[in-house]
Amino acid sequence: MKHLTLDPNNPQPPTRKHLHPPTSLVGAKETKVHPKGSDGSEDAQLMFIGNATTILSWQGIRLLTDPNFLHAGDHVHLGPGVSGVRLKDPAIDLHDLPHIDLVLLSHYHGDHFDQIVEDELRRDLPIITTPHAKSCLTAPTKKGEDEFTAVTDLDFFDSCFIDIKDGAAEGNKQLSIKVTGMPGKHVPPGPVDKANDLLHAVPPTNGWMLELGYIPSGQGEDSFQSGYRIYISGDTLFVDELKEIPERYKNKGIDLMLIHLGGTTLPGPKMPLLMVTMDAKQGIELVRLISPDLTIPIHFDDYDVFLSPLSDFKKVMEDAGLSDKVLYLDRRDEFKFRVK
């Protein structure tokens, strides 16, 4: 089992060129809690930055997902001869980030890890990602830039423990975050998928299962206790491989699902030849399959390649009687929750 150790008492700047970042995250525009209400005991928060970019904060540790900080009007490369235009600005700029302890990268695609991010993130910032993305991030660049030096790759159902240094809970427990790669398919199965294997036009992708919890003092990783479980779908379609997730987590419960939606089409909505992320119809099927306690949709309207607006997902959730199982965040909104 792979292990990383993060030290909340030794914060480091996220970028190489701006060595004095702000000490705290920008204030939330709106703070939301579970639709069922709150008792005020929340000790973790998730802020939505835009597209698939979020910041998860717990016990002094900050995890950044799929960093994409391009601005409205910027172009991003999505495949051979295919590009997208960003339509909305992220909630904050890259250089307004406070310290970030770890990046969770679902796949090596420009709308999830843009060129500015790749150029400016500090090279020893820990990154957990796919084997394909690791090969890209650790290869010497054409510009002669240094490669990233702290990249951990996880394939489907591989796991890694992130131990929080000096983290102590009641009973002197080792606070930890368990990250497990989840299956995902960015390209539909069949001839197109086989052609993509040869052309490498659309990169392979992971989903993630994050478990915030602890390991009892003096015991091994097999004794890990999860206090809050977050499933992040990643840029996947609703494919058969996803059906293994509820089987593996049967009777364990998934507290939160971050679902990538949008119905991304290539080369674009005006010529929708290929859909590579879930639309609303597939999205609700995933909600039914995973059956999380709460779902938060992300990745739905930042680029001009999205065909299925968030309103489509809202409608199918309402029609299914699941409105109390979903929470909608605008950019710079945060969701607060409690890790048991």
Secondary structure, DSSP 8 states (H G I E B T S, - for coil): -EEEEE-TTS---SBSS--S--SS----SEEE--TT---S---EEEEEEETTEEEEEETTEEEEES-----TT-EEEEETTEEEEB-S--SS-GGG-----EEE-S---TTTS-HHHHHHB-TTS-EEE-HHHHHHHTS--TT-----S-EEE--TT-EEEEEEEEEEETTTEEEEEEEEEE---SS-TTHHHHHHHHH--S----EEEEEEEEE-TT--GGG-EEEEEEEE--S--S-GGGGHHHHHTTTT---EEEEE-S-BEEEETTEEEEE-S--HHHHHHHHHHH--SEEEEESSSSBTTB-S-HHHHHHHHHHTT-GGGB----TTEEEEE---
